[in-house]
């Protein structure tokens, strides 16, 4: 009985506030453009990041509520809400760029180290040639 009451409450919540989620989704577009292409001052960037992650959290909560009130199988839920799931995963993929950048930085450091060893070998070879 209590679970039915919870589901009814959450269904009403989703129906009542669904338009706010649409506006939040629309708001993420200029936030993304400003953060990515306009390079705002640090304080504005931090505020936009906080707003962006708050909106993302609201989408996550909405998706969890929809899954909770879903009356069919989980596979059916995923098929019906695939766009919402992809949208939720996109910011996480953006975070994966950091991992790639860190990997590239490590490779560059290794190349620089190898180049430094080559330079040291050349210097040592020159010292042997000239007897220094």
N, C-alpha and C positions, 0 to 999 in steps of 0.2 A: 504493500500500500504506500509506504513512504517513498519507494523508488518511483512509483507512478507519479506521485506528487512532485518529486524532484524533476522528473522528465517534463512534466507539464510546465513547471516554472521555467525550466531552461528553454523549452520551445517558445514560450511567450517572450522570454528575454531575447532570443535570437530574432524573432519576428519584430519586436519593438525597436531593437537597436541595429538592425541589419543595415539601414541607410548610413549610420555613422561609420560602419566598417567600409562601406563603399567610398565615403569621403576620405577616410584615412588612407585607403589604397591610392586614391587620386593624389593625396598630399605627398605620398612617397616619391612621386615622379619629380617634382621640382626639388625636393630635398636631395635626391640622388644626383640631379644635374648640378646643383650648386656645390655639393661635396666633391664631385668628380671632376668637373670641368672649370669651375670658377675659382677654385682654391681660396676659400674664404679665410678671414683671420682666425687664429687658433680658437678664440673664445666662441665665435659663431660656429666653427666646425664642431666643437665639443657639444654645443647646444643642439645642433642638428643631428649629431650622432645619438644623443640621448633621446631626442624625439623619434628618430628612426627606429631605435631598439625598443622604445615604448610601444610604437605602432606594431612592430613585429611581435612583441609579447602579446598584445591584444589579439592579433590574428591567431597566434598559437592557442590562446585561451578559447577563442571562438571555435577553432577546429576541434579542440578537446571536448568542448561542450557538445558540438554537433556529433562527434563520435559517441559520446555518452548517451545521447538521446536517440541515436540511430537504431532502427528496429530490425535491420537486415544484417547480413554477414559483413565482416571487416573488409573482405575483398571487394564486395559491392560498394562499401563506403569509399574505399580508396579509388575505385574506378569513377565514382560520381564526383569526387572532390580532388581529382588529380591536379587541377590547376592551382587550387589552394595549397596543396602539399608542395608543389614545385615552387610557388611564390615564397613559402616559408623556408625552403631549402636554399634559395638564392643568396640571402645574406651570409649563410654559412659558407657557401662556395667562395664568396668574396673574401672571407677570412682565410680560405685555403691558399689564396694568392700569397699571403705572408709566408707560408711554408715553402712555396716555390721560390720566393725571393731569398729566403734564408738558405735554401739549397744552392741557388746560383751564387750567393755570396761565398759559401763554403768552397765551391768549385773554383771561384776566382782566387780565393786565398791560396788554394792548393797550387794553382797555376803560377801565382806570384812566388810562392815558396820554391817551386821547381825552377822558375826563372832565376831566382836568387842563387840557388845551388849551381846553376850553369855559369852564372857570373863569377862565383867563387872559384869554380874549376878553371875558368879562363884565366883568372888572376893568378892562381897557383901554377898553371901551365906557363904563363909569361914569366913568373919568378924563376921557374926551373930553366927556361930558355936563356934568360939573361943572368942567371946565377945570383939572384938577389936573395 
